Amino acid sequence: MLLGVLAFHTFVAKPFYIPSASMVPNLLVGDRLIVSKYPFGWSWVSASFHLLPRSDWRIAPATPEYGDIVIAVPPDRAEDYIKRVVALPGDRIAMVNGQIILNGKEVPQDVEPPVRIPVADQQFCDGHPCLADFDQFRVRDPDGREFYEPPTYRETLPNGASYLIIDHFDQQLDNFDEIEVPEGYVFLMGDNRDHSADSRAPAAPFGNGLGGPVPISSVGGRAEIITFSLDGSAGWNPLSWFRALRPDRAWTTLRPELRKAGEDDGRG
């Protein structure tokens, strides 16, 4: 039975837990996901617990699409990161003042109404509250409930993949010179742009990012769906687990919405 579970996790799908806020607002700490293992083929990273030696071989290789949320392993350690594909092999990518420039064209960023994240959902990342940097955007509704409402934008990639991002201050990773993504690599970024260790950030020993474009052989699967989510209030008592459920997040697809650049969603 154990071998069967390991084989399923290696070749078909595995569960995944979100431990950080790098993909807010689309993924929250406490979300539980299903990650499919086969969309891009299989490689050393497919094996459960990353037991195989690092290599560049791939079986039944395929290339991710713009907007896919994928699991990738940094070059310096066997740890899973979850990020979004924003550039493909052969693309030229740069960033200017927080906006992606893809093959010489600006990727549209449309202002959206701020997302509302309950303050009660606060959890801890590396010993500190995951959403503490949003305190300046804390609001209270007439019922006394508190929410974070950070600046929110809709980004739409060339294939129409559209998703929300948060970008609330100017920082070093908001700008980098144009590079070309090598064949067999993808460029990955988190949706919480000011709090994501991704392809923009150096890897160890200079940082904890992905250190540039990531080999597809180090991409271990595609996030498909949220199965359930806990808001961080659960304790040892099983009854508290039910109170901690976020029912509105269960069975939410993680495939990006497809729309034309600049298309309105009806909210004005």
N, C-alpha and C positions, 0 to 999 in steps of 0.2 A: 504494500500500500504506500509506504514511504517513497519507494522508487517511482511509483506511478504519479504521486504528487509532484516529485522533483521533475519528472519528465514533462508533466503538464505545464509547470511553471517555466521550464526551459523553452519549450517549443510552441506553446499555445497562448497562455495568459497567466498573469500573476496579480495578486492584490498589491496595492501601494498606499502608503500613508503619507500625508503632506505634513512635514515637520517645520516648515518655515513659511514666511510671508512673501517670498519672492515672486509668487504668481498671483497675488491679490490684484484685482478683485475677482478673478475668475476661479481661483482656487484658494480656499481658506485653510489655515492650520486646523487639523482635525478632520479634513475630508479623507474618505477612503475611496480609492479608485480601482478600476480594472485596467490593466495595461496589457494590450495584445502584443505578443512577442514576434509575430511573423510578418508584419507589413513590409519591413525593409530587409527581409531575409534573416539569416542567423550568422552569428560570429562568436568570437571568444566571450563577448559580454552577455550572450544569451544564457549561458549556464547559470543555474542558481548559485547564489553567493559568490559569483565571479571566480569560480574555482579554476578556470582555464587560464593559461598564460596569455598576456596581452599580445595581440597580433593584428595583422591587417587582412586576414582571409575572410571571405564572406561566401555563404551558400545562398543561392537564389536571391542575389542582391537586387534591391530596388531603392529608389531615391525618395526621401520624404517630400511632401508638398509644402508650399508656403502655408503658414498658420498652424501646422501640426504641433501639438504638444507632445514632447518626446522625453524619454528617460535617457540621460547621457552620463558617461563616466569621465571625470577629469583626468588629465594625463599623469597626475602624480599620486593618485590613490584610488582604491576600489570602492568608491562611494557614489550612490545614485543622485544625480541632479535632475530636476524637472524644469524644462524650459520650452520656449516656443521657437519654431523654425522661422527665421525672417530673411534668410538668404540661402540660395542653392549653389551647387557647384558651377563655377564659371561666372557667377554674379560679381559685380563690383559694389561694395557697400562702404558707406561712410556715415557719420552722424554729425549734424550741425545743430547746436542748441537744442538737443534732445529729439530732433527729427531725423528719421532714417532717410538717407539718400541712396537709392537703389538703382544701379546702372545709370547714374546721372540724373535721376528724377526723384523728386520728393515723394515719399510715401505719405498719403493724406492722413492728417490728424485732425478730426473734427471734434469740437468741444461738445461734451455730453453733460446732461444733468449729473451732479455728483452721485456716485454710488453711496448707499447707506449701509454701513457695517456696524452692527450693534456693539457698543462698548462692553456689554456683558459677555461678548464672545472672546474677550481678551485671553490670550494664552501666552506661554513663555517659549522663547527661542534663545538658546544659549544663555539661559539664566535671566533674561530680561523680557519684559512684555513685548510680544511680537509687533504690536501696533502702536507702541509708545510714540513713535515719530509722527503719528497722526493727531496727537493731542491738540494741536492748534486748530484742527478742523472738527472739534467736538461740538455737537449741538444737542439740544434737549427738545423733545416734542411736547405737546400740551399734556400728555399723560405722564410726563416725568421720565420717560425712557431716553437714554443717551445713545447717540450714534456718532460715528466718524463719517464725514462727508468730504473726502479729499478730492482735489481736482482730477477730473476724469475725461479721457479722450477716447475717440473711436479711431482705431488704426485699420486701414484697409490695404492689403497687399495686392500685387498685380493680378493674381488669380481670383480676386474678389473675397478672399478670406478676411473676415472682419471680426474684431474683438475689442474689448475695452482695455485700456491701460491707465495707470496712475503715474503722474509725473508732477511733483509738487515743489522741487527746488532745483537750482542750478548746481551741478557737481561735475567732477572731472570726467566721468564716464559719458557725459552728454555730448562730448565732442571727440572724434577721432578721424584721422586722415583715411582716405579711401584705400581699401585693400581689395584684392581679388580672392574669392573663395576658391581654393584648389579643387580639382576634380576629386570626387570621393569624399568631400567634406561638406558640412553645413555650418551656418552661423546661427547661434542660438542666443535669445535674450529672454529675460523675465518680464512679465507684464507689470510688475511693480518696479518701474524703471530705476528709481533712486535707491532701491534696496535689493539688488539682485547681483550675485556673483556669477556672471555668465561669460559669453565669448568676448565681451568688452574688457573684462578684468583679467589681470595676470594670474597665472597659476602659481603654486608654491615654487620656490620659497619666497616669492615677492607678493603673493596674494592668495586668495582662496577661490579664484575664478576658474574659467575653462581655458584661459590662455590663448584665445583666438578661435578660429574655425575648428570644428570638432570632426574627426574622422567618422564616417557613417558606421564603420566597424565598431565604434565605441558608443553607438546609439542602440539601446537595448529594447526599444519598443515604443508604441504609441499609446498615449492615454486616451481611453475611449469613453468612460462613463463614471460618474460618482455613484457609488452604491449606497453609502450613508455617510453622515457627518455628525461629529460631536463637538459641542461648543466649549469644551474645556472644564465644565462644571461637574463632570462625573467623578464620583469617589469610589470607595471600595464597595459601597452598597449597590447591588444590581438595580434597585429601584431608581437610583440616581442616573443610571445610564439612559433610561427612557426620557427623563426630564432634560437630559443634555442633548437629545437628538435635535438636529435642525431638519425638520420634515420637508421644508421647501427645497432642499438640496438633493434629496434622494433621487436617483435615476436621472440625473441631469447629464445630457450629452456633453462631451468635451470637444467635439468636432466643431471647428469654427463656422460661424454663420457665413454664407456666401452672398455678397451684394456688390453692386457696382460702386466704385470710388465716388464718394460724395452723395450717395443715395440717402434719402431721409427716411427715418423709421416712423414718421408720423407724429413725432413729439415737437416738431418745429425746430 
